[in-house]
């Protein structure tokens, strides 16, 4: 699979407790991205953050329910990301979705 040098970074911010079809939303998004043959996806778990409610989510030792911030990053061509956005919209109940231009300098292993 190839990604054009001029690509798009799709960044999705959700809470780790968010669900879609009885599974974590971040997992459902990554699996759907794989199913539609996007180039790849990475999930990053944040130790602290807040969103539109200004409620602080943090990894305090004594908290039982953390609902920590999770960021899913997906890089691919503008066309493939645009085609994925309606699918993503149906999965999202809340959160933040951003797009930005990205230059792909390397993808996969170097040819030797």
Secondary structure, 3 states (H helix, E strand, C coil): CCCCCEEEEEEEEEECCCEECCEEHHHHHHHHHHHCCCCCEEEEECCEECCCCCCCEECCCCCCCCCCEEEEEEEECHHHHHHHHHHHHHHCCCCEEEEEEEECCCCCCCCC
